[in-house]
Every structure is written in C-alpha cells, then in structure tokens.
C-alpha cells in the first residue's frame, strides 16, 4: 500500500498506516541514533554534578530497593542529610527512568557504574526524536517531518546534552513528544499521563497540561478534555508529594531545594534568590535567546529562518500544536523566572530551553513548510545554518571539551572552548558538512517524481515539483 502524506497544515490529518518497510526504516534510524548517542556519551566523572547526583539514586534503587546514598555523603552538594540518611535532591522522574537500565546493566557493586545512565540517556533522546517524527507526520509532508526530526536529534543540544548524560531534559523531551502524539490522536487521558510523568521529571512542567487542557477544552467547547488532562496529569503531582513524603518525611513538591523543600529546618532558604530571578525575568529571557554563552538563537541559528513563517503556520496548525506552542512559552517564562538562564556549567549551548523547543517543534515545522520552503534562497540559507549547527553539535558531543567560563554567558561562548580545544575535529566535521550540502541538490533532483497538483486544483509549478 502506497503511503500518502497528509496535506500541509491539515487540521484533521491522520498519520497514514506505515508499511513494514517504513516501520523497519524507522527502527533502523532510531537504532542508529541510539548507538551514535551512546558512542558520544560521557562515561566518566567529567559530568555535571546534576547528572552524577541523579544516577546514584537510580543505581541504589535498582540494587537495594531504596534511594539512600550514605556512602556518597559530600560527593556533590546535591547529596543532603535527611534524618538518618544521605539522599540526592534530584528529581524522582529521571531517577525512575534510569532505574530499569541499572536493573539490566549495572545493579550491585560497591559504587554506581556510569554506563547504564549513559544508555538511559541515549535511549531517551533517540525515542524523543522518533516520537517527534511521528507527530510531525500528521501535519507535514514526509520530507519535512524527516528533516525536522533529524535536526531536532543532531542540530540541537538534544545531542550534546540530553543524550550525553543523565540530565532531566532527555526523559522530559521524550514524554512531552509522546504526549503531543497522543493529543494529536485525541487520546487525552494517555497524553495527560505522559505529561504527568514529565512532571515527575521537572515539576514546573505542570503548566504544560494546564495550558493544553484548558486550550483544548475551550477550542472544542467541552469540559471533557480539560478535566481528563487535568486529572491524569495531576497524578504526577501526587507522585511528587508521595515520593518526597517517603524520602524527606514532609509533604512538598520542592524536594531537597533548601528550606523551600522543607526537609531540614536549619538550612538556608533558596526562596529569596528565586524571587530575585523573577524580578530579572526580562534579562533571563533575553539571555536565553541571544547571549553568547547560552542563547538559543546563537546555538541554533536556523531557527531565525523559521520566525517569519510563524504567522502562516499558526493559521494552519491544529489545536494541539497551537496549545503546545503556547504551553512552551508559558513553561519557558516559569523556568526563566525560577532559574538563571545560564543553567549551570559543563555543557555546550543551552539546556533550559530544550523542553520549550520540543513543544514548539510542530509549529516550527509548519513554519518551514509554509514559508522557508517556498523560496530556493530561503532553503539554501536554512540548509547552511542547519549544517553548521550540526557540525558544532557533533564536535561538542564528541570532544567533551572543558568549558572554561560557563557562568559568564554574556562575556564568553562555548564556541570558543570547542573551537579552541578541538580545531582538527571541527575541521573534519566541517568538511563532512560541506560534502552533505554539496550532495543535497543532486539527491533532491533524483528524488523528484514529477509535478503534483496543489490543493484546490492549481496548476503544477516549480514549487509543487520541489515538494513532491
């Protein structure tokens, strides 16, 4: 059975039934991504303290059935004393995601191995890209869906951060992408459950089902979607409360973050600096977009060539894609109000905007399809920017460069660290990128199968031939 792509921007497009060849191709691509990620992951202690502090309780849970890490007291600042034990203050969702990998690959022993955490990270990132591809197939032609998913996987910090170590971002991106697919299929209960697990990973993701549930209910003039999404996603909040009650002996969703979490009466509160962050929200938003060290538009510049098409994309986007885009904006504001845009150290580019980028991906793909893809010069500029971005991400993922000034994002950039420490590697990847760009026009001409009729019966045109 021949596979027919949905009309661009169709509101009621359904993902076509895949042949066994298409399914096999998807499996092979996901497997290739997984092994690529695994080959570039960080397996030693050159990791951020966030990731090291997450993998230890996952190993402990798999090995001993609890999250106590008494032997790791003082290992990082994120191991805190609670009553008679030392526990990590990392979030339970990421710990639970990694636990099955430790059950299979690394339980037991005196200390936590790093390899299972790397496998868990690579699997989360690869699956996130696959679910996003499945989502985009419902609103984009296959060519755009494939390219967008690969850009998500290889030309954003999904590669150099999410797939590199056990950050919270990879699992969060996975369950957000899965929820979008479920919402697109109008499976609101399952979508809410998926976002409920995302809340266990990053609690402030609770604003996402809140926005999407209300938006969908208003759009459909029905309370049912809002109630179903709200009730099922609220299980994530209930899970947080229960986990922290069992571990910290208090009812809280903030966990081990100082007195704000409530786990130890004598600890200094971190509420005041977080309120200061809200007072500097404008600076954080600006920094998250354009700062040399952490700017999303600086490290993924091809996004600039999608901005002009957002208005046209919005007009054709289905309800679930619109609500996801708005939820991404709300989440970004909450995140940047709660934390400095710098987001810590020991990574290339940005990390706090990875969840919003996942939620914005459907609208951005429609923007490419409706505006960027309409002119040859736009496509050419986009291809150059995307290839260059992928080259830098590949270099950063492979090199594990030492980022010398990570906490000065306005005066220093990760480009200087990667380029200065790995010039030969950067040059090699640049040559590969140039060869791919040079081969793209030839491959495109070979793939064209003739003119197609535009929706509405218009005459075949150059643009329609290029989109076939």
Residue pairs with C-beta under 8 A, 6 or more apart in sequence:
1 17
1 19
3 16
3 17
3 18
3 19
3 22
3 142
4 16
5 16
5 137
5 140
5 141
5 142
6 13
6 14
6 15
6 16
6 137
6 138
6 139
6 140
6 141
7 13
7 455
8 139
8 140
8 141
8 316
8 366
8 369
8 370
9 139
9 313
9 315
9 316
9 317
9 366
9 369
9 370
10 139
10 316
10 318
11 316
11 317
11 318
11 319
12 318
13 138
13 139
13 318
14 138
15 134
15 137
15 138
15 184
16 137
18 26
26 130
26 133
29 130
30 126
30 127
30 129
30 130
31 126
33 125
33 126
33 129
33 130
33 153
34 122
34 123
34 126
35 122
37 121
37 122
37 125
37 126
37 159
37 163
37 164
38 118
38 119
38 122
40 159
40 163
40 164
40 397
40 398
41 118
41 121
41 122
41 163
41 164
41 165
42 114
42 118
42 164
42 165
42 400
43 114
43 115
43 118
44 114
45 52
45 114
46 346
46 400
47 114
47 165
47 346
48 165
48 167
48 344
48 345
48 346
48 347
49 76
49 77
49 78
50 78
50 90
50 167
50 168
50 344
51 117
51 165
51 166
51 167
52 75
52 76
53 75
53 76
53 78
53 79
53 88
53 89
53 90
54 88
54 90
54 91
54 94
54 95
54 98
54 117
54 166
54 167
54 168
55 98
55 112
55 114
55 116
55 117
55 166
56 69
56 72
56 75
56 79
56 88
56 112
57 67
57 69
57 87
57 88
57 90
57 95
58 94
58 95
58 96
58 97
58 98
58 99
58 101
58 102
58 112
58 116
58 117
58 120
58 166
59 102
59 106
59 107
59 112
59 113
59 116
60 66
60 67
60 68
60 69
60 112
61 67
61 95
61 96
61 99
61 102
62 99
62 100
62 102
62 103
62 106
62 107
63 102
63 107
63 108
63 109
67 87
67 88
67 95
67 247
68 85
68 86
68 87
69 75
69 79
69 85
69 86
69 87
69 88
70 85
70 86
71 110
71 111
72 79
72 86
72 88
73 79
73 81
73 86
78 88
78 89
78 90
78 256
79 86
79 87
79 88
79 89
80 86
80 87
80 88
80 89
80 256
80 263
80 264
81 264
82 247
82 248
82 249
82 256
82 263
82 264
83 249
87 247
87 248
87 256
88 95
88 256
89 255
89 256
89 257
89 261
90 168
91 168
91 200
91 201
91 202
91 203
91 255
92 200
92 239
92 240
92 243
93 168
93 171
93 172
93 197
93 198
93 199
93 200
93 201
93 202
93 236
94 166
94 167
94 168
94 171
94 201
96 200
97 120
97 124
97 171
97 201
98 116
98 117
98 120
98 166
101 116
101 117
101 119
101 120
101 123
102 112
102 116
102 117
104 116
105 113
105 115
105 116
105 119
106 112
106 113
106 115
106 116
117 165
117 166
118 165
118 166
120 166
121 162
121 163
121 164
121 165
121 166
121 167
121 170
122 163
124 162
124 163
124 170
124 171
124 173
124 174
125 153
125 158
125 159
125 162
125 163
125 170
125 173
125 174
126 153
126 163
127 174
128 152
128 158
128 162
128 170
128 173
128 174
128 176
128 177
128 358
129 149
129 150
129 152
129 153
129 158
129 177
130 149
131 174
131 177
131 178
131 180
131 181
132 148
132 149
132 152
132 177
132 180
132 358
132 361
133 145
133 146
133 148
133 149
134 181
135 177
135 180
135 181
135 184
135 361
135 362
136 144
136 145
136 148
136 149
136 361
136 362
136 365
137 145
138 184
138 318
139 184
139 317
139 318
139 321
139 362
139 365
139 366
140 148
140 365
140 366
140 369
141 369
141 467
143 467
144 365
144 368
144 369
144 373
145 365
148 361
148 364
148 365
148 368
151 302
151 386
151 390
152 158
152 357
152 358
152 361
153 159
154 390
154 393
154 394
155 300
155 302
155 386
155 389
155 390
155 393
156 300
156 354
156 357
156 389
156 393
157 169
157 299
157 347
157 348
157 349
157 350
157 351
157 354
157 393
158 169
158 170
158 173
158 354
159 393
159 394
159 397
160 347
160 348
160 349
160 393
160 396
160 397
161 167
161 169
161 347
161 348
161 349
161 351
161 354
162 169
162 170
162 173
162 354
163 170
163 397
164 347
164 397
167 351
168 201
168 202
169 351
169 354
169 355
171 198
171 201
172 198
172 201
172 202
172 205
172 354
172 355
172 358
173 354
173 355
173 358
175 194
175 195
175 197
175 198
175 201
176 194
176 195
176 198
176 205
176 208
176 355
176 358
176 359
177 358
177 361
178 194
179 191
179 192
179 194
179 195
179 198
179 208
179 209
180 191
180 320
180 321
180 324
180 359
180 362
182 188
182 190
182 191
182 194
183 191
183 212
183 216
183 320
183 323
183 324
184 318
184 320
184 321
188 213
188 216
188 224
188 225
188 228
188 229
188 232
189 228
189 229
189 232
190 232
191 209
191 212
191 229
191 232
192 209
192 213
192 228
192 229
192 230
192 231
192 232
192 233
193 232
193 233
193 235
195 205
195 208
195 209
195 212
195 229
195 233
195 236
196 209
196 232
196 233
196 234
196 235
196 236
196 237
196 239
197 236
198 205
198 208
198 236
199 205
199 206
199 209
199 233
199 236
199 237
199 239
199 240
200 236
200 239
200 240
200 243
202 355
203 237
203 240
203 253
203 254
204 331
204 334
204 335
204 338
205 331
205 355
206 233
206 236
206 237
207 327
207 330
207 331
207 334
208 324
208 327
208 328
208 330
208 331
208 359
209 229
209 230
209 233
210 230
210 233
210 327
211 323
211 326
211 327
211 330
212 229
212 320
212 323
212 324
212 327
213 225
213 226
213 227
213 228
213 229
213 230
213 233
214 226
215 319
215 322
215 323
215 326
215 327
216 225
216 226
216 229
216 319
216 320
216 323
217 223
217 224
217 225
217 226
217 227
219 319
219 323
220 319
237 253
240 253
240 255
241 251
241 252
241 253
244 250
244 251
244 252
244 253
244 254
244 255
244 261
244 263
245 251
247 255
248 255
248 256
248 261
248 262
248 263
249 263
250 261
250 262
250 263
252 261
252 262
252 263
254 260
254 261
254 262
255 261
255 263
256 263
257 270
258 267
258 268
258 269
258 270
258 271
259 265
259 267
259 268
259 269
259 270
259 271
260 269
260 270
260 271
260 274
274 338
274 339
277 284
277 336
277 337
277 338
277 339
277 340
278 337
278 338
281 333
281 336
281 337
283 341
284 336
284 337
284 339
284 340
284 341
285 332
285 333
285 336
285 341
287 294
287 295
287 341
287 342
287 409
287 410
288 294
288 295
288 296
288 332
288 336
288 341
288 350
288 352
288 353
289 295
289 296
289 297
290 297
290 298
291 298
291 341
291 409
291 410
292 298
292 409
292 410
292 411
292 412
292 413
292 415
293 342
293 405
293 406
293 408
293 409
293 410
293 411
293 412
293 413
293 414
294 341
294 342
294 343
294 349
294 350
294 352
294 409
295 350
295 409
296 303
296 350
296 353
296 357
297 303
297 304
298 413
299 348
299 349
299 350
299 389
299 392
299 414
300 349
300 357
300 389
301 385
301 388
301 389
302 382
302 385
302 386
302 389
303 364
304 385
305 372
305 378
305 381
305 382
305 385
306 364
306 367
306 368
306 371
306 372
306 382
307 367
308 367
308 371
309 366
309 367
309 368
309 370
309 371
309 372
310 363
310 364
310 367
312 366
312 367
312 370
312 371
313 363
313 364
313 366
313 367
313 369
313 370
313 371
314 322
314 325
314 363
316 366
316 370
317 325
317 362
317 363
317 366
320 362
321 362
321 363
321 366
322 363
324 359
324 360
324 362
324 363
325 359
325 360
325 362
325 363
327 359
328 355
328 356
328 357
328 358
328 359
328 360
329 356
331 355
331 356
331 359
332 352
332 353
332 356
335 352
335 355
335 356
336 352
339 352
341 350
341 352
341 409
342 406
342 407
342 409
343 350
343 351
343 352
344 351
344 406
345 403
345 406
345 407
346 403
346 406
347 403
347 406
348 392
348 393
348 396
348 397
348 401
348 403
348 414
348 417
348 418
349 393
349 396
349 414
368 382
371 378
372 378
372 379
372 382
373 379
373 466
373 467
374 463
383 437
383 440
384 437
387 433
387 434
387 436
387 437
388 433
390 433
391 426
391 429
391 430
391 432
391 433
392 415
392 418
392 426
394 429
395 418
395 419
395 422
395 425
395 426
395 429
396 414
396 418
398 422
398 425
399 418
399 421
399 422
399 425
401 414
401 417
401 418
401 421
401 422
402 417
402 421
403 414
403 417
404 412
404 417
405 411
405 412
406 412
406 414
418 426
419 426
444 466
448 465
448 466
448 468
449 468
450 465
450 468
451 460
451 461
451 464
451 465
451 468
452 460
452 464
452 465
452 467
452 468
453 459
453 460
453 464
454 460
454 461
454 464
458 464
